Amino acid sequence: MSEILSREPSELTQEVRVRRLAYSDLPAVIAIERRSFPTPWSLAMFVLELSKPSGLCLAASVGDELVGYVICSRYDQVWHLMNIAVAPESRRAGVAGALIRRLFEEARGVLPFTLEVRVSNHGAIGMYERFGFRSAGVRPRYYHDNGEDALIMWLD
Ligand SMILES: CC(C)(COP(=O)(O)OP(=O)(O)OC[C@H]1O[C@@H](n2cnc3c(N)ncnc32)[C@H](O)[C@@H]1OP(=O)(O)O)[C@@H](O)C(=O)NCCC(=O)NCCS
């Protein structure tokens, strides 16, 4: 996962709805992904995650428009938050917060969550801390594009 684009808080005039992500959402997901990350996931990576029966993949929409998504995989006894992004024009309006709250509801709070985030992605790190994640070390040179370290975060 990668860096955040800083913007002024946006205003969403309609309600944000959170639901399961579908294969038919993937073109809109890819469009947001490419605007959000320097090394975006490929379509095949999203298809693979959606095909895992134990995964939790959620979409946030406003009206008919997809504005964000979260991809979470279960590995043994841990949830791994793999990817989360919100369309740049819809940021700072609570979309990621709505996705993460729903993720916690659907995961039913039994198992811990973990994730990796670029050490430079201060906005995302602040967001995760706000939801109770705490840092638990660094994976040196985890990101191949620029050799950046990953901060490992956990929520028990
Ligand atoms: C990180 C990201 C998903 C946040 O989505 P969002 O919908 O804007 O987040 P929310 O509006 O729900 O924000 C929830 C809280 O997180 C924190 N936060 C979110 N963005 C922040 C930023 N740029 N700077 C500082 N804090 C931030 C704030 O505490 C915020 O609450 P507030 O707006 O009431 O202060 C979004 O900025 C994004 O898609 N970034 C690019 C992709 C990315 O970096 N993903 C994370 C990879 S690890």
Ligand as a Chemical Component Dictionary entry (heavy atoms), coordinates in Angstrom:
data_LIG
# 
_chem_comp.id                   LIG 
_chem_comp.type                 NON-POLYMER 
_chem_comp.pdbx_formal_charge   0 
_chem_comp.three_letter_code    LIG 
# 
loop_
_chem_comp_atom.comp_id 
_chem_comp_atom.atom_id 
_chem_comp_atom.alt_atom_id 
_chem_comp_atom.type_symbol 
_chem_comp_atom.charge 
_chem_comp_atom.model_Cartn_x 
_chem_comp_atom.model_Cartn_y 
_chem_comp_atom.model_Cartn_z 
_chem_comp_atom.pdbx_ordinal 
LIG C1  C1  C 0 -6.007  6.811  3.047  1  
LIG C2  C2  C 0 -7.389  7.015  2.392  2  
LIG C3  C3  C 0 -7.956  5.646  2.056  3  
LIG C4  C4  C 0 -8.306  7.721  3.423  4  
LIG O1  O1  O 0 -9.602  7.789  2.866  5  
LIG P1  P1  P 0 -10.655 8.925  3.314  6  
LIG O2  O2  O 0 -11.987 8.493  2.842  7  
LIG O3  O3  O 0 -10.159 10.248 2.904  8  
LIG O4  O4  O 0 -10.568 8.794  4.912  9  
LIG P2  P2  P 0 -11.685 9.342  5.926  10 
LIG O5  O5  O 0 -12.312 10.590 5.411  11 
LIG O6  O6  O 0 -12.580 8.225  6.312  12 
LIG O7  O7  O 0 -10.744 9.741  7.153  13 
LIG C5  C5  C 0 -10.797 9.075  8.391  14 
LIG C6  C6  C 0 -9.730  9.675  9.290  15 
LIG O8  O8  O 0 -8.419  9.285  8.860  16 
LIG C7  C7  C 0 -7.505  10.370 9.033  17 
LIG N1  N1  N 0 -7.034  10.837 7.696  18 
LIG C8  C8  C 0 -7.530  10.489 6.486  19 
LIG N2  N2  N 0 -6.826  11.107 5.496  20 
LIG C9  C9  C 0 -5.876  11.842 6.103  21 
LIG C10 C10 C 0 -4.854  12.723 5.627  22 
LIG N3  N3  N 0 -4.638  12.946 4.320  23 
LIG N4  N4  N 0 -4.056  13.314 6.531  24 
LIG C11 C11 C 0 -4.238  13.124 7.856  25 
LIG N5  N5  N 0 -5.214  12.320 8.382  26 
LIG C12 C12 C 0 -6.011  11.686 7.520  27 
LIG C13 C13 C 0 -8.284  11.472 9.753  28 
LIG O9  O9  O 0 -8.188  11.223 11.147 29 
LIG C14 C14 C 0 -9.690  11.202 9.259  30 
LIG O10 O10 O 0 -10.677 11.716 10.074 31 
LIG P3  P3  P 0 -11.130 13.287 9.894  32 
LIG O11 O11 O 0 -11.311 13.560 8.442  33 
LIG O12 O12 O 0 -12.399 13.336 10.699 34 
LIG O13 O13 O 0 -9.990  14.069 10.499 35 
LIG C15 C15 C 0 -7.333  7.923  1.115  36 
LIG O14 O14 O 0 -6.656  9.118  1.422  37 
LIG C16 C16 C 0 -6.647  7.271  -0.070 38 
LIG O15 O15 O 0 -7.278  6.585  -0.871 39 
LIG N6  N6  N 0 -5.309  7.489  -0.203 40 
LIG C17 C17 C 0 -4.535  6.925  -1.322 41 
LIG C18 C18 C 0 -4.387  5.429  -1.158 42 
LIG C19 C19 C 0 -3.719  5.103  0.168  43 
LIG O16 O16 O 0 -2.756  5.724  0.593  44 
LIG N7  N7  N 0 -4.234  4.023  0.812  45 
LIG C20 C20 C 0 -3.707  3.557  2.042  46 
LIG C21 C21 C 0 -2.569  2.661  1.738  47 
LIG S1  S1  S 0 -1.849  1.967  3.209  48 
# 
loop_
_chem_comp_bond.comp_id 
_chem_comp_bond.atom_id_1 
_chem_comp_bond.atom_id_2 
_chem_comp_bond.value_order 
_chem_comp_bond.pdbx_ordinal 
LIG C1  C2  SING 1  
LIG C2  C3  SING 2  
LIG C2  C4  SING 3  
LIG C2  C15 SING 4  
LIG C4  O1  SING 5  
LIG O1  P1  SING 6  
LIG P1  O2  DOUB 7  
LIG P1  O3  SING 8  
LIG P1  O4  SING 9  
LIG O4  P2  SING 10 
LIG P2  O5  DOUB 11 
LIG P2  O6  SING 12 
LIG P2  O7  SING 13 
LIG O7  C5  SING 14 
LIG C5  C6  SING 15 
LIG C6  O8  SING 16 
LIG C6  C14 SING 17 
LIG O8  C7  SING 18 
LIG C7  N1  SING 19 
LIG C7  C13 SING 20 
LIG N1  C8  SING 21 
LIG N1  C12 SING 22 
LIG C8  N2  DOUB 23 
LIG N2  C9  SING 24 
LIG C9  C10 SING 25 
LIG C9  C12 DOUB 26 
LIG C10 N3  SING 27 
LIG C10 N4  DOUB 28 
LIG N4  C11 SING 29 
LIG C11 N5  DOUB 30 
LIG N5  C12 SING 31 
LIG C13 O9  SING 32 
LIG C13 C14 SING 33 
LIG C14 O10 SING 34 
LIG O10 P3  SING 35 
LIG P3  O11 DOUB 36 
LIG P3  O12 SING 37 
LIG P3  O13 SING 38 
LIG C15 O14 SING 39 
LIG C15 C16 SING 40 
LIG C16 O15 DOUB 41 
LIG C16 N6  SING 42 
LIG N6  C17 SING 43 
LIG C17 C18 SING 44 
LIG C18 C19 SING 45 
LIG C19 O16 DOUB 46 
LIG C19 N7  SING 47 
LIG N7  C20 SING 48 
LIG C20 C21 SING 49 
LIG C21 S1  SING 50 
# 
